[in-house]
Amino acid sequence: MKKPKLRFRTLIISDVHLGATGSKVKEVNYLLKFTRCDRLILNGDIIDTWALKRNGVWTKDCTVFIRHILKKIEKHNTQVIYTRGNHDDLLERFLPMSFAGIQLMENYKLRTLQGDYLVLHGDVLDAVNNNMKFLSKIGAVGYGILLRINRLYNLYRKWRGKEYYSFSAAIKARVKKAVNKVSSFEPGLAALARGHECQGIICGHIHKVEDKRLEGGIHYLNSGDWVESMSALVEEKEGHIRVMSFAEFRQRVDEKAKEKLEKKSTTSAASVNTSQTATMPFVPHAEDISNLPAGQPPEGSAGETALMQ
């Protein structure tokens, strides 16, 4: 039986880094395959052109990702918005533009039942990325090396019976925290949201899931990434936007599939019972037969059929 799809008003993913070491493209493809949404927002760093220029590899799974996007446009009439990031910054020279049903832009205003949200990658507030881009590129190379070491380290931990631990994520989080402090990242986000007359702001870039209130009550959401956190933002049908991890998504798909199977089994069993009841021959009770005159067969019996013939 085919697995059911989860339905959302809006699905927001960022930082897939197609072509880079550690991109969890199989997992994000699973997410796209079992999702139906009115609007899909690809919030920057979807394709990692920095990695592809070095030693990155465009795999078959990367192509499958693109096919999922095009299928949503062609078969399900999904609105697709792609906001540029810093790892796919080559798109900047073409913005804004639209091709194959995909709208490319610098930022996007998402209108929800809970108010308007400004959607952008977030690198515009990264002082290092904007003023010392060479350091960002060196950092990207270093992060790729950390991911490789992290994989070997966790194979060792698994052999020792210990749980997974991402020291690459821990190191990156500390570096980003320092950069954000220097850049005044979150105060800058709040100011941007107010400048665009929005009640909230949605970013990626820092590879850290967030869902909190900033100064002035601005709702700040960060979708995380598809290298380590494997998370997305979803706007439920009632209009609420929240973080959803890949583990939660897969669990919800499995639960919905189980419910569908149980419902189908119950319906089939009820149908079989109804069919058996409809074809069951009439068998009179003994007291009904005893009250019949001598020699008269009960109604509907084989004897009556014989007499009629």
C-alpha positions in Angstrom: 0.0 0.0 0.0 1.2 3.5 -0.9 2.1 5.7 2.0 -0.2 8.7 2.5 1.0 12.3 2.0 1.0 14.9 4.8 -0.7 18.2 3.7 0.4 21.7 4.7 -0.4 25.2 3.6 3.3 26.0 3.3 6.6 24.0 3.5 9.8 25.9 4.1 13.3 24.3 3.8 16.7 25.8 3.6 20.4 24.8 3.6 20.1 21.5 1.7 23.6 22.1 0.2 23.2 19.9 -2.8 26.6 18.8 -4.0 28.3 19.3 -0.7 29.7 16.7 1.7 27.2 15.6 4.3 24.0 16.8 2.5 21.1 14.6 3.6 19.5 14.7 0.2 17.9 11.2 0.6 16.0 12.4 3.7 14.9 15.7 2.1 13.7 13.7 -0.9 11.6 11.6 1.4 10.1 14.7 2.9 9.2 16.1 -0.6 7.8 12.8 -1.8 5.3 12.5 1.0 4.2 16.1 1.2 1.5 18.1 -0.4 1.6 21.8 0.0 0.1 24.9 -1.6 3.4 26.7 -1.3 7.0 25.5 -1.2 9.7 28.0 -0.1 13.3 27.1 -0.8 15.0 29.6 1.5 18.6 29.7 0.3 21.7 27.5 0.1 19.7 24.8 -1.7 22.5 24.2 -4.3 26.0 24.6 -2.9 27.9 26.2 -5.7 30.9 26.8 -3.4 31.2 23.1 -2.9 30.6 22.2 -6.5 33.4 24.6 -7.6 35.8 22.7 -5.3 35.3 18.9 -5.0 31.6 18.6 -4.6 29.6 15.9 -6.5 26.2 16.2 -8.1 24.6 12.8 -7.4 21.6 11.1 -8.8 19.7 12.0 -5.6 20.4 15.7 -6.3 18.6 15.3 -9.7 15.7 13.5 -7.9 15.4 16.5 -5.6 15.0 18.8 -8.7 12.4 16.3 -10.2 10.4 16.4 -7.0 10.2 20.2 -7.2 9.2 20.2 -10.9 6.6 17.5 -10.2 5.0 19.6 -7.5 4.7 22.5 -10.0 3.4 20.4 -12.9 1.1 17.9 -11.2 0.0 19.7 -8.0 0.1 23.4 -9.1 2.4 24.2 -6.1 3.7 27.7 -5.8 7.5 27.5 -5.5 9.6 30.4 -4.2 13.4 30.3 -4.2 15.2 32.9 -2.1 18.9 33.1 -2.8 21.5 32.2 -0.1 25.2 32.8 0.2 26.3 29.4 -1.2 24.1 29.9 -4.2 24.8 33.6 -4.5 25.4 33.3 -8.3 21.7 33.7 -8.6 21.9 37.2 -7.2 22.7 38.8 -10.6 19.5 37.3 -12.1 17.0 38.4 -9.4 14.1 38.8 -9.5 13.1 36.3 -12.2 10.8 33.4 -12.9 11.5 30.2 -14.8 9.8 26.7 -15.0 7.2 27.9 -12.5 9.9 28.8 -9.9 10.0 32.4 -8.6 13.6 33.5 -7.7 13.8 36.5 -5.4 15.9 38.2 -2.6 13.2 37.9 0.0 9.5 37.0 0.2 6.5 38.2 2.3 4.5 35.2 3.5 1.0 36.1 4.4 -0.6 33.7 7.0 -3.6 33.7 9.2 -1.4 34.7 12.0 0.1 37.7 10.2 2.9 38.5 7.7 6.3 36.9 7.8 9.4 38.2 6.0 11.3 35.2 4.5 15.0 35.6 3.6 18.1 33.4 3.9 19.7 35.6 6.6 23.2 36.0 5.3 22.6 39.8 4.8 23.1 40.2 8.5 26.3 38.0 8.7 29.2 40.5 9.0 31.8 37.9 8.2 30.0 36.8 5.0 29.4 40.3 3.8 32.8 41.9 4.7 35.3 39.0 4.6 33.8 36.5 2.2 37.1 34.6 1.9 36.8 33.8 5.6 33.3 32.3 5.0 34.7 30.2 2.2 37.6 29.0 4.4 35.0 28.2 7.1 32.9 26.2 4.6 36.0 24.1 3.7 36.8 23.6 7.4 33.2 22.6 8.1 33.3 20.0 5.3 36.5 18.5 6.9 34.8 18.5 10.3 31.8 16.6 8.8 34.1 13.8 7.5 35.9 13.5 10.9 32.5 13.6 12.6 31.4 10.6 10.6 34.4 8.5 11.5 34.2 9.6 15.2 30.5 8.5 15.4 31.3 5.1 13.8 33.7 4.7 16.7 31.1 5.8 19.2 28.6 3.4 17.7 31.1 0.5 18.0 31.5 1.5 21.7 27.7 1.5 22.1 27.4 5.2 22.6 24.8 7.5 21.1 25.4 9.9 18.2 27.1 13.2 19.0 27.9 15.9 16.4 30.9 17.8 17.5 30.9 19.5 14.1 27.6 21.0 14.9 28.7 22.0 18.4 31.8 23.8 17.0 29.8 25.5 14.3 27.2 26.6 16.8 29.9 28.3 18.9 31.4 30.0 15.9 28.0 31.2 14.7 27.1 32.4 18.2 30.3 34.6 18.3 29.6 35.9 14.8 26.0 36.6 15.6 27.0 38.6 18.7 29.4 40.7 16.6 26.9 41.1 13.8 23.9 41.8 16.1 22.1 39.1 14.1 18.9 38.8 16.0 18.4 42.5 16.7 18.9 43.0 13.0 16.3 40.5 12.2 13.7 42.2 14.4 14.6 45.6 12.7 14.2 44.0 9.2 10.8 42.5 10.1 9.5 45.9 11.5 10.9 47.7 8.4 8.8 45.4 6.2 5.7 45.7 8.5 5.8 42.0 9.3 4.9 40.3 12.6 7.6 37.6 12.1 10.7 36.7 10.2 11.9 33.4 8.8 15.6 32.5 8.1 18.0 29.7 7.5 21.8 30.3 7.1 23.0 29.6 10.7 22.1 25.9 10.6 20.3 26.2 14.0 16.6 25.6 14.6 14.9 28.5 16.3 11.3 29.4 17.3 11.2 32.4 19.7 10.1 36.0 20.2 12.6 38.8 19.6 12.5 42.4 20.8 9.1 43.9 20.2 7.3 40.6 20.0 8.7 39.7 16.5 8.3 36.0 15.9 11.6 34.5 14.8 11.8 31.1 13.1 14.8 29.3 11.7 14.3 26.2 9.6 17.7 24.7 10.5 19.4 22.6 7.7 19.6 19.3 5.9 23.2 18.6 6.8 22.8 17.8 10.5 19.5 19.1 12.1 17.3 17.8 9.2 14.4 20.1 9.9 11.8 22.2 8.1 9.1 24.8 8.9 5.5 23.9 8.1 2.4 26.1 8.1 -0.4 23.8 9.2 -3.9 24.2 7.7 -5.1 26.3 10.6 -2.3 28.8 9.9 0.2 28.0 12.6 3.8 27.9 11.6 6.2 25.6 13.5 9.4 23.6 13.3 9.1 19.9 12.2 12.1 17.6 12.5 12.6 14.8 9.9 12.1 12.2 12.7 8.7 13.7 13.6 7.7 13.9 9.9 8.6 10.2 9.2 6.7 9.2 12.4 3.6 11.1 11.3 3.7 9.5 7.8 4.0 6.0 9.4 1.1 6.7 11.8 -1.1 7.9 9.0 -0.3 4.9 6.9 -1.1 2.6 9.9 -4.5 4.4 10.4 -5.3 4.1 6.7 -4.5 0.3 6.8 -6.6 -0.3 9.9 -9.5 1.6 8.4 -9.2 -0.4 5.2 -9.1 -3.7 7.2 -12.2 -2.7 9.2 -14.1 -1.7 6.1 -13.2 -5.0 4.4 -14.3 -7.0 7.4 -17.6 -5.2 7.6 -18.1 -5.8 3.9 -17.5 -9.5 4.2 -19.9 -9.8 7.2 -22.6 -8.0 5.2 -22.1 -10.3 2.2 -22.3 -13.4 4.3 -25.5 -12.3 6.0 -27.1 -11.5 2.7 -26.4 -15.0 1.2 -27.3 -17.0 4.3 -30.3 -19.4 3.6 -33.4 -19.2 5.8 -33.5 -22.0 8.4 -36.7 -22.1 10.5 -36.7 -22.8 14.2 -37.8 -26.2 15.4 -41.0 -24.7 17.1 -42.0 -23.2 13.7 -41.8 -26.6 12.0 -43.7 -28.4 14.8 -46.8 -26.1 14.3 -47.0 -26.9 10.6 -49.9 -29.3 9.4 -48.8 -32.8 8.7 -47.1 -33.2 5.3 -46.6 -29.5 4.7 -42.9 -28.5 4.3 -41.6 -25.3 5.9 -41.6 -22.1 3.8 -38.5 -21.7 1.7 -37.4 -25.3 2.3 -36.2 -27.7 -0.3 -39.5 -29.7 0.1 -41.5 -26.6 -0.9 -39.3 -26.1 -3.9 -39.9 -29.7 -5.0 -43.7 -29.4 -4.6 -43.7 -26.2 -6.6 -41.9 -28.0 -9.4 
